[in-house]
Amino acid sequence: MAMRSRDLTPDQLRIIQARIQPLLGYLSRLARRMEHEGFPVHDRLYMFTRDAQEAVERLYVELNQRACSRSL
């Protein structure tokens, strides 16, 4: 049987969350630097950076919500 996200324990979810936290910080700082340097909002590299930041942030929040709800 294949593993699914619901099979992950709160500890496993927190481990994943801890591993992606540095990436989220890096992408946030990179996007801010790009904004500060004047990257146009339609620059593809800037757009991909923001998309990646938003996706990792959504993943981080989802992991947190699942870990908290399973700890109750």
C-alpha positions in Angstrom: 0.0 0.0 0.0 1.3 3.5 -0.9 2.0 6.0 1.8 -0.1 9.2 1.9 0.2 12.5 3.6 -2.3 11.4 6.2 0.0 8.6 7.2 2.7 11.1 8.4 3.1 11.5 12.1 3.2 15.0 13.7 7.0 14.4 14.3 7.5 13.6 10.6 5.5 16.7 9.6 7.6 18.9 11.9 10.8 17.4 10.5 9.8 18.3 6.9 8.7 21.7 8.1 12.1 22.3 9.8 14.0 21.2 6.6 12.1 23.6 4.3 12.2 26.6 6.7 15.7 27.7 5.6 14.6 27.6 2.0 11.5 29.7 2.7 13.7 32.3 4.4 16.2 32.3 1.5 13.4 32.7 -1.1 11.8 35.5 1.0 15.2 37.4 1.3 15.9 36.8 -2.4 12.5 38.2 -3.5 13.0 41.3 -1.3 16.5 41.9 -2.7 15.1 41.6 -6.2 12.4 44.1 -5.4 15.0 46.4 -3.8 17.2 46.2 -6.9 14.2 47.2 -9.1 13.4 43.9 -10.9 10.3 44.5 -13.0 7.2 42.7 -11.7 7.0 40.8 -15.0 10.6 39.7 -15.0 10.4 35.9 -15.4 13.1 35.2 -12.8 11.4 37.5 -10.3 8.0 35.8 -11.0 9.5 32.3 -10.6 11.1 33.4 -7.3 7.9 34.7 -6.0 6.0 31.7 -7.1 8.5 29.4 -5.4 8.3 31.5 -2.2 4.6 31.3 -2.2 4.5 27.6 -2.9 7.0 26.8 -0.1 5.1 29.1 2.3 1.8 27.2 1.5 3.6 23.9 2.1 5.1 25.2 5.4 1.7 26.4 6.6 0.0 23.1 5.6 2.6 21.0 7.4 2.1 23.2 10.5 -1.7 22.9 10.4 -1.5 19.1 10.0 1.1 18.7 12.7 -0.9 20.8 15.2 -4.2 19.1 14.4 -2.8 15.6 14.9 -1.1 16.6 18.1 -4.5 17.3 19.8 
